[in-house]
Structures are given as structure tokens and as C-alpha cells.
Amino acid sequence: MRLYSHLPSLDLHGMDQKYAEIMILEFISDQKKMKNKEFILIHGIGSGILRRKTQEVLVHHREVENFKIDNFNPGCTIVKLK
């Protein structure tokens, strides 16, 4: 059982950077509307391209309070909204 299995999540596997950025922004907007303060972005490990893009989007988003790589699964980022 995943430690954060109760949180909403978005799987970015197979997306290119631009599409992933659009999906992340829409997902943040949806989570804000649903009053969810935390969620998971699943970017995978691979070469790190999607992880870097995910972090780039999150660091510049005004609604994001903080984020961190999941200690138990480095292919996921846990996001907390303001």
C-alpha cells in the first residue's frame, strides 16, 4: 500500500514536456477548485526530463506552497498548495 494513496494524482508518463506542463497547470487549477491542499504528480524516474519540467512549473506557480520528491518513490513529487 502506498503511503500517499489517499491523495489525488496525475500520471505524466508518456507526455512530452509541453503537454506535461499544460496538464500540471490544469491539475493544479482543478485541485484548487476542489479544495485539495495536497496531491501527487507521477513523473517517473527515467532520464529526469519530466521531473525537471515538473519542478520548473511548480517553483514558478503562485499557488504552490511547497513540493518534495517522495522519499519512498523518487518517481513522484508530492505537492502542497497554499
PDB file of N, CA, C and O in Angstrom:
ATOM      1  N   MET A   1       0.835  -1.181   0.000  1.00  0.00           N
ATOM      2  CA  MET A   1       0.000   0.000   0.000  1.00  0.00           C
ATOM      3  C   MET A   1       0.884   1.250   0.000  1.00  0.00           C
ATOM      4  O   MET A   1       1.809   1.368   0.804  1.00  0.00           O
ATOM      5  N   ARG A   2       0.591   2.166  -0.899  1.00  0.00           N
ATOM      6  CA  ARG A   2       1.349   3.414  -0.974  1.00  0.00           C
ATOM      7  C   ARG A   2       1.015   4.313   0.206  1.00  0.00           C
ATOM      8  O   ARG A   2      -0.132   4.382   0.646  1.00  0.00           O
ATOM      9  N   LEU A   3       2.015   4.989   0.703  1.00  0.00           N
ATOM     10  CA  LEU A   3       1.853   5.890   1.838  1.00  0.00           C
ATOM     11  C   LEU A   3       0.890   7.037   1.518  1.00  0.00           C
ATOM     12  O   LEU A   3       0.138   7.476   2.388  1.00  0.00           O
ATOM     13  N   TYR A   4       0.911   7.515   0.291  1.00  0.00           N
ATOM     14  CA  TYR A   4       0.093   8.659  -0.095  1.00  0.00           C
ATOM     15  C   TYR A   4      -1.056   8.260  -1.024  1.00  0.00           C
ATOM     16  O   TYR A   4      -1.510   9.073  -1.829  1.00  0.00           O
ATOM     17  N   SER A   5      -1.525   7.022  -0.921  1.00  0.00           N
ATOM     18  CA  SER A   5      -2.545   6.525  -1.844  1.00  0.00           C
ATOM     19  C   SER A   5      -3.874   7.262  -1.737  1.00  0.00           C
ATOM     20  O   SER A   5      -4.700   7.182  -2.646  1.00  0.00           O
ATOM     21  N   HIS A   6      -4.089   7.979  -0.637  1.00  0.00           N
ATOM     22  CA  HIS A   6      -5.336   8.719  -0.457  1.00  0.00           C
ATOM     23  C   HIS A   6      -5.349  10.060  -1.204  1.00  0.00           C
ATOM     24  O   HIS A   6      -6.398  10.695  -1.313  1.00  0.00           O
ATOM     25  N   LEU A   7      -4.201  10.489  -1.715  1.00  0.00           N
ATOM     26  CA  LEU A   7      -4.108  11.774  -2.394  1.00  0.00           C
ATOM     27  C   LEU A   7      -4.431  11.656  -3.881  1.00  0.00           C
ATOM     28  O   LEU A   7      -4.114  10.643  -4.503  1.00  0.00           O
ATOM     29  N   PRO A   8      -5.062  12.686  -4.458  1.00  0.00           N
ATOM     30  CA  PRO A   8      -5.276  12.696  -5.911  1.00  0.00           C
ATOM     31  C   PRO A   8      -3.920  12.695  -6.620  1.00  0.00           C
ATOM     32  O   PRO A   8      -2.932  13.204  -6.089  1.00  0.00           O
ATOM     33  N   SER A   9      -3.883  12.123  -7.811  1.00  0.00           N
ATOM     34  CA  SER A   9      -2.609  12.071  -8.530  1.00  0.00           C
ATOM     35  C   SER A   9      -2.806  12.269 -10.026  1.00  0.00           C
ATOM     36  O   SER A   9      -3.880  12.021 -10.573  1.00  0.00           O
ATOM     37  N   LEU A  10      -1.745  12.719 -10.664  1.00  0.00           N
ATOM     38  CA  LEU A  10      -1.701  12.896 -12.110  1.00  0.00           C
ATOM     39  C   LEU A  10      -0.475  12.150 -12.623  1.00  0.00           C
ATOM     40  O   LEU A  10       0.647  12.411 -12.189  1.00  0.00           O
ATOM     41  N   ASP A  11      -0.697  11.222 -13.548  1.00  0.00           N
ATOM     42  CA  ASP A  11       0.387  10.436 -14.136  1.00  0.00           C
ATOM     43  C   ASP A  11       0.848  11.105 -15.426  1.00  0.00           C
ATOM     44  O   ASP A  11       0.070  11.243 -16.370  1.00  0.00           O
ATOM     45  N   LEU A  12       2.101  11.517 -15.467  1.00  0.00           N
ATOM     46  CA  LEU A  12       2.666  12.229 -16.616  1.00  0.00           C
ATOM     47  C   LEU A  12       3.433  11.316 -17.568  1.00  0.00           C
ATOM     48  O   LEU A  12       3.973  11.788 -18.568  1.00  0.00           O
ATOM     49  N   HIS A  13       3.490  10.039 -17.280  1.00  0.00           N
ATOM     50  CA  HIS A  13       4.233   9.101 -18.146  1.00  0.00           C
ATOM     51  C   HIS A  13       3.796   9.232 -19.603  1.00  0.00           C
ATOM     52  O   HIS A  13       2.605   9.302 -19.905  1.00  0.00           O
ATOM     53  N   GLY A  14       4.766   9.265 -20.485  1.00  0.00           N
ATOM     54  CA  GLY A  14       4.497   9.284 -21.918  1.00  0.00           C
ATOM     55  C   GLY A  14       4.213  10.658 -22.490  1.00  0.00           C
ATOM     56  O   GLY A  14       4.036  10.788 -23.701  1.00  0.00           O
ATOM     57  N   MET A  15       4.165  11.682 -21.660  1.00  0.00           N
ATOM     58  CA  MET A  15       3.888  13.040 -22.151  1.00  0.00           C
ATOM     59  C   MET A  15       5.196  13.735 -22.508  1.00  0.00           C
ATOM     60  O   MET A  15       6.245  13.458 -21.925  1.00  0.00           O
ATOM     61  N   ASP A  16       5.112  14.646 -23.482  1.00  0.00           N
ATOM     62  CA  ASP A  16       6.279  15.485 -23.736  1.00  0.00           C
ATOM     63  C   ASP A  16       6.235  16.654 -22.744  1.00  0.00           C
ATOM     64  O   ASP A  16       5.247  16.828 -22.030  1.00  0.00           O
ATOM     65  N   GLN A  17       7.291  17.439 -22.703  1.00  0.00           N
ATOM     66  CA  GLN A  17       7.402  18.494 -21.691  1.00  0.00           C
ATOM     67  C   GLN A  17       6.281  19.529 -21.768  1.00  0.00           C
ATOM     68  O   GLN A  17       5.735  19.929 -20.740  1.00  0.00           O
ATOM     69  N   LYS A  18       5.943  19.957 -22.959  1.00  0.00           N
ATOM     70  CA  LYS A  18       4.919  20.998 -23.121  1.00  0.00           C
ATOM     71  C   LYS A  18       3.553  20.480 -22.687  1.00  0.00           C
ATOM     72  O   LYS A  18       2.824  21.167 -21.972  1.00  0.00           O
ATOM     73  N   TYR A  19       3.204  19.264 -23.122  1.00  0.00           N
ATOM     74  CA  TYR A  19       1.908  18.690 -22.743  1.00  0.00           C
ATOM     75  C   TYR A  19       1.857  18.454 -21.237  1.00  0.00           C
ATOM     76  O   TYR A  19       0.823  18.685 -20.610  1.00  0.00           O
ATOM     77  N   ALA A  20       2.962  17.997 -20.650  1.00  0.00           N
ATOM     78  CA  ALA A  20       3.023  17.784 -19.201  1.00  0.00           C
ATOM     79  C   ALA A  20       2.800  19.104 -18.468  1.00  0.00           C
ATOM     80  O   ALA A  20       2.083  19.142 -17.468  1.00  0.00           O
ATOM     81  N   GLU A  21       3.401  20.176 -18.950  1.00  0.00           N
ATOM     82  CA  GLU A  21       3.217  21.484 -18.323  1.00  0.00           C
ATOM     83  C   GLU A  21       1.751  21.906 -18.344  1.00  0.00           C
ATOM     84  O   GLU A  21       1.227  22.379 -17.335  1.00  0.00           O
ATOM     85  N   ILE A  22       1.099  21.740 -19.467  1.00  0.00           N
ATOM     86  CA  ILE A  22      -0.322  22.085 -19.592  1.00  0.00           C
ATOM     87  C   ILE A  22      -1.153  21.250 -18.625  1.00  0.00           C
ATOM     88  O   ILE A  22      -2.033  21.776 -17.943  1.00  0.00           O
ATOM     89  N   MET A  23      -0.877  19.959 -18.568  1.00  0.00           N
ATOM     90  CA  MET A  23      -1.639  19.070 -17.691  1.00  0.00           C
ATOM     91  C   MET A  23      -1.412  19.403 -16.214  1.00  0.00           C
ATOM     92  O   MET A  23      -2.351  19.359 -15.419  1.00  0.00           O
ATOM     93  N   ILE A  24      -0.190  19.731 -15.848  1.00  0.00           N
ATOM     94  CA  ILE A  24       0.111  20.105 -14.459  1.00  0.00           C
ATOM     95  C   ILE A  24      -0.656  21.365 -14.077  1.00  0.00           C
ATOM     96  O   ILE A  24      -1.261  21.425 -13.007  1.00  0.00           O
ATOM     97  N   LEU A  25      -0.631  22.367 -14.946  1.00  0.00           N
ATOM     98  CA  LEU A  25      -1.333  23.617 -14.656  1.00  0.00           C
ATOM     99  C   LEU A  25      -2.837  23.398 -14.518  1.00  0.00           C
ATOM    100  O   LEU A  25      -3.468  23.962 -13.625  1.00  0.00           O
ATOM    101  N   GLU A  26      -3.408  22.585 -15.394  1.00  0.00           N
ATOM    102  CA  GLU A  26      -4.836  22.277 -15.303  1.00  0.00           C
ATOM    103  C   GLU A  26      -5.150  21.481 -14.037  1.00  0.00           C
ATOM    104  O   GLU A  26      -6.175  21.706 -13.393  1.00  0.00           O
ATOM    105  N   PHE A  27      -4.267  20.557 -13.687  1.00  0.00           N
ATOM    106  CA  PHE A  27      -4.468  19.731 -12.494  1.00  0.00           C
ATOM    107  C   PHE A  27      -4.416  20.594 -11.233  1.00  0.00           C
ATOM    108  O   PHE A  27      -5.229  20.415 -10.325  1.00  0.00           O
ATOM    109  N   ILE A  28      -3.471  21.522 -11.173  1.00  0.00           N
ATOM    110  CA  ILE A  28      -3.391  22.439 -10.033  1.00  0.00           C
ATOM    111  C   ILE A  28      -4.683  23.240  -9.919  1.00  0.00           C
ATOM    112  O   ILE A  28      -5.236  23.386  -8.828  1.00  0.00           O
ATOM    113  N   SER A  29      -5.154  23.749 -11.031  1.00  0.00           N
ATOM    114  CA  SER A  29      -6.399  24.517 -11.040  1.00  0.00           C
ATOM    115  C   SER A  29      -7.569  23.671 -10.542  1.00  0.00           C
ATOM    116  O   SER A  29      -8.379  24.139  -9.741  1.00  0.00           O
ATOM    117  N   ASP A  30      -7.658  22.439 -11.009  1.00  0.00           N
ATOM    118  CA  ASP A  30      -8.730  21.533 -10.580  1.00  0.00           C
ATOM    119  C   ASP A  30      -8.642  21.242  -9.087  1.00  0.00           C
ATOM    120  O   ASP A  30      -9.661  21.230  -8.395  1.00  0.00           O
ATOM    121  N   GLN A  31      -7.439  21.008  -8.589  1.00  0.00           N
ATOM    122  CA  GLN A  31      -7.271  20.688  -7.170  1.00  0.00           C
ATOM    123  C   GLN A  31      -7.639  21.891  -6.302  1.00  0.00           C
ATOM    124  O   GLN A  31      -8.220  21.736  -5.227  1.00  0.00           O
ATOM    125  N   LYS A  32      -7.304  23.067  -6.767  1.00  0.00           N
ATOM    126  CA  LYS A  32      -7.656  24.294  -6.049  1.00  0.00           C
ATOM    127  C   LYS A  32      -9.181  24.426  -5.967  1.00  0.00           C
ATOM    128  O   LYS A  32      -9.727  24.738  -4.908  1.00  0.00           O
ATOM    129  N   LYS A  33      -9.859  24.188  -7.089  1.00  0.00           N
ATOM    130  CA  LYS A  33     -11.323  24.275  -7.122  1.00  0.00           C
ATOM    131  C   LYS A  33     -11.963  23.251  -6.188  1.00  0.00           C
ATOM    132  O   LYS A  33     -12.988  23.531  -5.566  1.00  0.00           O
ATOM    133  N   MET A  34     -11.362  22.067  -6.091  1.00  0.00           N
ATOM    134  CA  MET A  34     -11.910  21.008  -5.238  1.00  0.00           C
ATOM    135  C   MET A  34     -11.417  21.123  -3.795  1.00  0.00           C
ATOM    136  O   MET A  34     -11.720  20.275  -2.956  1.00  0.00           O
ATOM    137  N   LYS A  35     -10.651  22.186  -3.516  1.00  0.00           N
ATOM    138  CA  LYS A  35     -10.131  22.458  -2.173  1.00  0.00           C
ATOM    139  C   LYS A  35      -9.214  21.346  -1.637  1.00  0.00           C
ATOM    140  O   LYS A  35      -9.158  21.095  -0.433  1.00  0.00           O
ATOM    141  N   ASN A  36      -8.508  20.697  -2.547  1.00  0.00           N
ATOM    142  CA  ASN A  36      -7.495  19.712  -2.159  1.00  0.00           C
ATOM    143  C   ASN A  36      -6.181  20.458  -1.963  1.00  0.00           C
ATOM    144  O   ASN A  36      -5.716  21.154  -2.865  1.00  0.00           O
ATOM    145  N   LYS A  37      -5.593  20.313  -0.801  1.00  0.00           N
ATOM    146  CA  LYS A  37      -4.343  21.013  -0.480  1.00  0.00           C
ATOM    147  C   LYS A  37      -3.098  20.230  -0.899  1.00  0.00           C
ATOM    148  O   LYS A  37      -2.032  20.815  -1.086  1.00  0.00           O
ATOM    149  N   GLU A  38      -3.231  18.904  -1.048  1.00  0.00           N
ATOM    150  CA  GLU A  38      -2.073  18.086  -1.420  1.00  0.00           C
ATOM    151  C   GLU A  38      -2.447  17.136  -2.547  1.00  0.00           C
ATOM    152  O   GLU A  38      -3.584  16.677  -2.648  1.00  0.00           O
ATOM    153  N   PHE A  39      -1.469  16.857  -3.384  1.00  0.00           N
ATOM    154  CA  PHE A  39      -1.650  15.888  -4.462  1.00  0.00           C
ATOM    155  C   PHE A  39      -0.289  15.382  -4.912  1.00  0.00           C
ATOM    156  O   PHE A  39       0.751  15.879  -4.481  1.00  0.00           O
ATOM    157  N   ILE A  40      -0.319  14.390  -5.782  1.00  0.00           N
ATOM    158  CA  ILE A  40       0.909  13.754  -6.266  1.00  0.00           C
ATOM    159  C   ILE A  40       1.007  13.903  -7.780  1.00  0.00           C
ATOM    160  O   ILE A  40       0.025  13.721  -8.499  1.00  0.00           O
ATOM    161  N   LEU A  41       2.194  14.235  -8.247  1.00  0.00           N
ATOM    162  CA  LEU A  41       2.497  14.225  -9.672  1.00  0.00           C
ATOM    163  C   LEU A  41       3.462  13.071  -9.911  1.00  0.00           C
ATOM    164  O   LEU A  41       4.534  13.007  -9.309  1.00  0.00           O
ATOM    165  N   ILE A  42       3.069  12.165 -10.795  1.00  0.00           N
ATOM    166  CA  ILE A  42       3.884  10.983 -11.095  1.00  0.00           C
ATOM    167  C   ILE A  42       4.617  11.250 -12.406  1.00  0.00           C
ATOM    168  O   ILE A  42       4.012  11.240 -13.479  1.00  0.00           O
ATOM    169  N   HIS A  43       5.916  11.486 -12.313  1.00  0.00           N
ATOM    170  CA  HIS A  43       6.716  11.815 -13.488  1.00  0.00           C
ATOM    171  C   HIS A  43       7.661  10.688 -13.879  1.00  0.00           C
ATOM    172  O   HIS A  43       8.243  10.713 -14.964  1.00  0.00           O
ATOM    173  N   GLY A  44       7.816   9.715 -13.016  1.00  0.00           N
ATOM    174  CA  GLY A  44       8.738   8.621 -13.287  1.00  0.00           C
ATOM    175  C   GLY A  44      10.173   9.033 -13.012  1.00  0.00           C
ATOM    176  O   GLY A  44      10.448  10.169 -12.627  1.00  0.00           O
ATOM    177  N   ILE A  45      11.078   8.093 -13.216  1.00  0.00           N
ATOM    178  CA  ILE A  45      12.489   8.345 -12.948  1.00  0.00           C
ATOM    179  C   ILE A  45      13.217   8.619 -14.263  1.00  0.00           C
ATOM    180  O   ILE A  45      13.691   9.735 -14.481  1.00  0.00           O
ATOM    181  N   GLY A  46      13.310   7.641 -15.125  1.00  0.00           N
ATOM    182  CA  GLY A  46      13.903   7.803 -16.450  1.00  0.00           C
ATOM    183  C   GLY A  46      15.123   8.696 -16.489  1.00  0.00           C
ATOM    184  O   GLY A  46      16.004   8.599 -15.635  1.00  0.00           O
ATOM    185  N   SER A  47      15.173   9.574 -17.491  1.00  0.00           N
ATOM    186  CA  SER A  47      16.310  10.486 -17.649  1.00  0.00           C
ATOM    187  C   SER A  47      16.132  11.771 -16.842  1.00  0.00           C
ATOM    188  O   SER A  47      17.048  12.592 -16.787  1.00  0.00           O
ATOM    189  N   GLY A  48      14.971  11.957 -16.215  1.00  0.00           N
ATOM    190  CA  GLY A  48      14.740  13.116 -15.367  1.00  0.00           C
ATOM    191  C   GLY A  48      14.129  14.312 -16.062  1.00  0.00           C
ATOM    192  O   GLY A  48      13.944  15.358 -15.441  1.00  0.00           O
ATOM    193  N   ILE A  49      13.809  14.177 -17.344  1.00  0.00           N
ATOM    194  CA  ILE A  49      13.259  15.312 -18.104  1.00  0.00           C
ATOM    195  C   ILE A  49      11.922  15.765 -17.531  1.00  0.00           C
ATOM    196  O   ILE A  49      11.721  16.958 -17.303  1.00  0.00           O
ATOM    197  N   LEU A  50      11.004  14.825 -17.294  1.00  0.00           N
ATOM    198  CA  LEU A  50       9.694  15.203 -16.751  1.00  0.00           C
ATOM    199  C   LEU A  50       9.800  15.679 -15.302  1.00  0.00           C
ATOM    200  O   LEU A  50       9.050  16.566 -14.894  1.00  0.00           O
ATOM    201  N   ARG A  51      10.698  15.116 -14.533  1.00  0.00           N
ATOM    202  CA  ARG A  51      10.895  15.579 -13.148  1.00  0.00           C
ATOM    203  C   ARG A  51      11.354  17.032 -13.151  1.00  0.00           C
ATOM    204  O   ARG A  51      10.837  17.850 -12.389  1.00  0.00           O
ATOM    205  N   ARG A  52      12.319  17.356 -14.003  1.00  0.00           N
ATOM    206  CA  ARG A  52      12.817  18.735 -14.070  1.00  0.00           C
ATOM    207  C   ARG A  52      11.729  19.697 -14.544  1.00  0.00           C
ATOM    208  O   ARG A  52      11.601  20.797 -14.008  1.00  0.00           O
ATOM    209  N   LYS A  53      10.955  19.297 -15.532  1.00  0.00           N
ATOM    210  CA  LYS A  53       9.858  20.141 -16.026  1.00  0.00           C
ATOM    211  C   LYS A  53       8.814  20.324 -14.935  1.00  0.00           C
ATOM    212  O   LYS A  53       8.304  21.429 -14.748  1.00  0.00           O
ATOM    213  N   THR A  54       8.488  19.254 -14.211  1.00  0.00           N
ATOM    214  CA  THR A  54       7.528  19.326 -13.111  1.00  0.00           C
ATOM    215  C   THR A  54       7.994  20.340 -12.076  1.00  0.00           C
ATOM    216  O   THR A  54       7.220  21.198 -11.649  1.00  0.00           O
ATOM    217  N   GLN A  55       9.248  20.244 -11.675  1.00  0.00           N
ATOM    218  CA  GLN A  55       9.789  21.163 -10.670  1.00  0.00           C
ATOM    219  C   GLN A  55       9.814  22.602 -11.182  1.00  0.00           C
ATOM    220  O   GLN A  55       9.549  23.539 -10.429  1.00  0.00           O
ATOM    221  N   GLU A  56      10.129  22.768 -12.448  1.00  0.00           N
ATOM    222  CA  GLU A  56      10.153  24.106 -13.048  1.00  0.00           C
ATOM    223  C   GLU A  56       8.763  24.754 -12.984  1.00  0.00           C
ATOM    224  O   GLU A  56       8.633  25.924 -12.625  1.00  0.00           O
ATOM    225  N   VAL A  57       7.738  23.990 -13.331  1.00  0.00           N
ATOM    226  CA  VAL A  57       6.366  24.506 -13.290  1.00  0.00           C
ATOM    227  C   VAL A  57       5.970  24.840 -11.852  1.00  0.00           C
ATOM    228  O   VAL A  57       5.402  25.901 -11.590  1.00  0.00           O
ATOM    229  N   LEU A  58       6.269  23.940 -10.930  1.00  0.00           N
ATOM    230  CA  LEU A  58       5.857  24.128  -9.538  1.00  0.00           C
ATOM    231  C   LEU A  58       6.551  25.306  -8.869  1.00  0.00           C
ATOM    232  O   LEU A  58       5.920  26.046  -8.115  1.00  0.00           O
ATOM    233  N   VAL A  59       7.828  25.488  -9.131  1.00  0.00           N
ATOM    234  CA  VAL A  59       8.589  26.555  -8.472  1.00  0.00           C
ATOM    235  C   VAL A  59       8.091  27.943  -8.903  1.00  0.00           C
ATOM    236  O   VAL A  59       8.251  28.913  -8.161  1.00  0.00           O
ATOM    237  N   HIS A  60       7.496  28.040 -10.082  1.00  0.00           N
ATOM    238  CA  HIS A  60       7.012  29.328 -10.581  1.00  0.00           C
ATOM    239  C   HIS A  60       5.514  29.542 -10.377  1.00  0.00           C
ATOM    240  O   HIS A  60       4.998  30.607 -10.715  1.00  0.00           O
ATOM    241  N   HIS A  61       4.813  28.559  -9.837  1.00  0.00           N
ATOM    242  CA  HIS A  61       3.358  28.668  -9.687  1.00  0.00           C
ATOM    243  C   HIS A  61       3.019  29.335  -8.355  1.00  0.00           C
ATOM    244  O   HIS A  61       3.470  28.883  -7.303  1.00  0.00           O
ATOM    245  N   ARG A  62       2.237  30.393  -8.396  1.00  0.00           N
ATOM    246  CA  ARG A  62       1.936  31.179  -7.190  1.00  0.00           C
ATOM    247  C   ARG A  62       1.083  30.436  -6.173  1.00  0.00           C
ATOM    248  O   ARG A  62       1.082  30.808  -4.999  1.00  0.00           O
ATOM    249  N   GLU A  63       0.359  29.401  -6.580  1.00  0.00           N
ATOM    250  CA  GLU A  63      -0.499  28.653  -5.666  1.00  0.00           C
ATOM    251  C   GLU A  63       0.229  27.522  -4.931  1.00  0.00           C
ATOM    252  O   GLU A  63      -0.322  26.933  -4.001  1.00  0.00           O
ATOM    253  N   VAL A  64       1.456  27.219  -5.340  1.00  0.00           N
ATOM    254  CA  VAL A  64       2.206  26.114  -4.738  1.00  0.00           C
ATOM    255  C   VAL A  64       2.967  26.615  -3.512  1.00  0.00           C
ATOM    256  O   VAL A  64       3.797  27.519  -3.604  1.00  0.00           O
ATOM    257  N   GLU A  65       2.671  26.014  -2.374  1.00  0.00           N
ATOM    258  CA  GLU A  65       3.378  26.372  -1.135  1.00  0.00           C
ATOM    259  C   GLU A  65       4.731  25.679  -1.084  1.00  0.00           C
ATOM    260  O   GLU A  65       5.751  26.316  -0.819  1.00  0.00           O
ATOM    261  N   ASN A  66       4.740  24.361  -1.339  1.00  0.00           N
ATOM    262  CA  ASN A  66       5.995  23.620  -1.407  1.00  0.00           C
ATOM    263  C   ASN A  66       5.766  22.279  -2.100  1.00  0.00           C
ATOM    264  O   ASN A  66       4.632  21.866  -2.344  1.00  0.00           O
ATOM    265  N   PHE A  67       6.863  21.625  -2.404  1.00  0.00           N
ATOM    266  CA  PHE A  67       6.811  20.308  -3.037  1.00  0.00           C
ATOM    267  C   PHE A  67       8.087  19.572  -2.702  1.00  0.00           C
ATOM    268  O   PHE A  67       9.114  20.175  -2.392  1.00  0.00           O
ATOM    269  N   LYS A  68       7.999  18.231  -2.772  1.00  0.00           N
ATOM    270  CA  LYS A  68       9.179  17.408  -2.498  1.00  0.00           C
ATOM    271  C   LYS A  68       9.048  16.080  -3.227  1.00  0.00           C
ATOM    272  O   LYS A  68       7.946  15.609  -3.509  1.00  0.00           O
ATOM    273  N   ILE A  69      10.186  15.497  -3.519  1.00  0.00           N
ATOM    274  CA  ILE A  69      10.211  14.157  -4.094  1.00  0.00           C
ATOM    275  C   ILE A  69       9.805  13.186  -2.997  1.00  0.00           C
ATOM    276  O   ILE A  69      10.262  13.307  -1.860  1.00  0.00           O
ATOM    277  N   ASP A  70       8.954  12.228  -3.327  1.00  0.00           N
ATOM    278  CA  ASP A  70       8.529  11.207  -2.370  1.00  0.00           C
ATOM    279  C   ASP A  70       9.748  10.397  -1.933  1.00  0.00           C
ATOM    280  O   ASP A  70      10.475   9.870  -2.776  1.00  0.00           O
ATOM    281  N   ASN A  71       9.977  10.294  -0.632  1.00  0.00           N
ATOM    282  CA  ASN A  71      11.122   9.556  -0.095  1.00  0.00           C
ATOM    283  C   ASN A  71      11.099   8.078  -0.481  1.00  0.00           C
ATOM    284  O   ASN A  71      12.152   7.457  -0.628  1.00  0.00           O
ATOM    285  N   PHE A  72       9.918   7.522  -0.644  1.00  0.00           N
ATOM    286  CA  PHE A  72       9.783   6.100  -0.935  1.00  0.00           C
ATOM    287  C   PHE A  72       9.661   5.804  -2.419  1.00  0.00           C
ATOM    288  O   PHE A  72       9.795   4.651  -2.831  1.00  0.00           O
ATOM    289  N   ASN A  73       9.406   6.837  -3.239  1.00  0.00           N
ATOM    290  CA  ASN A  73       9.282   6.655  -4.678  1.00  0.00           C
ATOM    291  C   ASN A  73       9.790   7.915  -5.371  1.00  0.00           C
ATOM    292  O   ASN A  73       9.040   8.881  -5.508  1.00  0.00           O
ATOM    293  N   PRO A  74      11.038   7.925  -5.808  1.00  0.00           N
ATOM    294  CA  PRO A  74      11.610   9.117  -6.433  1.00  0.00           C
ATOM    295  C   PRO A  74      10.990   9.467  -7.784  1.00  0.00           C
ATOM    296  O   PRO A  74      11.365  10.469  -8.394  1.00  0.00           O
ATOM    297  N   GLY A  75      10.049   8.656  -8.255  1.00  0.00           N
ATOM    298  CA  GLY A  75       9.333   8.960  -9.489  1.00  0.00           C
ATOM    299  C   GLY A  75       8.085   9.787  -9.259  1.00  0.00           C
ATOM    300  O   GLY A  75       7.314  10.029 -10.187  1.00  0.00           O
ATOM    301  N   CYS A  76       7.881  10.226  -8.012  1.00  0.00           N
ATOM    302  CA  CYS A  76       6.686  11.020  -7.658  1.00  0.00           C
ATOM    303  C   CYS A  76       7.094  12.272  -6.903  1.00  0.00           C
ATOM    304  O   CYS A  76       8.058  12.274  -6.137  1.00  0.00           O
ATOM    305  N   THR A  77       6.337  13.341  -7.138  1.00  0.00           N
ATOM    306  CA  THR A  77       6.512  14.582  -6.391  1.00  0.00           C
ATOM    307  C   THR A  77       5.219  14.870  -5.642  1.00  0.00           C
ATOM    308  O   THR A  77       4.133  14.838  -6.219  1.00  0.00           O
ATOM    309  N   ILE A  78       5.349  15.151  -4.352  1.00  0.00           N
ATOM    310  CA  ILE A  78       4.217  15.490  -3.503  1.00  0.00           C
ATOM    311  C   ILE A  78       4.130  17.006  -3.449  1.00  0.00           C
ATOM    312  O   ILE A  78       5.107  17.684  -3.132  1.00  0.00           O
ATOM    313  N   VAL A  79       2.950  17.532  -3.762  1.00  0.00           N
ATOM    314  CA  VAL A  79       2.755  18.973  -3.870  1.00  0.00           C
ATOM    315  C   VAL A  79       1.772  19.442  -2.802  1.00  0.00           C
ATOM    316  O   VAL A  79       0.753  18.798  -2.552  1.00  0.00           O
ATOM    317  N   LYS A  80       2.094  20.576  -2.174  1.00  0.00           N
ATOM    318  CA  LYS A  80       1.192  21.199  -1.205  1.00  0.00           C
ATOM    319  C   LYS A  80       0.846  22.593  -1.709  1.00  0.00           C
ATOM    320  O   LYS A  80       1.729  23.387  -2.031  1.00  0.00           O
ATOM    321  N   LEU A  81      -0.454  22.881  -1.772  1.00  0.00           N
ATOM    322  CA  LEU A  81      -0.917  24.189  -2.212  1.00  0.00           C
ATOM    323  C   LEU A  81      -1.115  25.126  -1.025  1.00  0.00           C
ATOM    324  O   LEU A  81      -1.247  24.681   0.115  1.00  0.00           O
ATOM    325  N   LYS A  82      -1.134  26.416  -1.304  1.00  0.00           N
ATOM    326  CA  LYS A  82      -1.358  27.427  -0.255  1.00  0.00           C
ATOM    327  C   LYS A  82      -2.788  27.371   0.232  1.00  0.00           C
ATOM    328  O   LYS A  82      -3.172  28.141   1.112  1.00  0.00           O
TER     329      LYS A  82
END
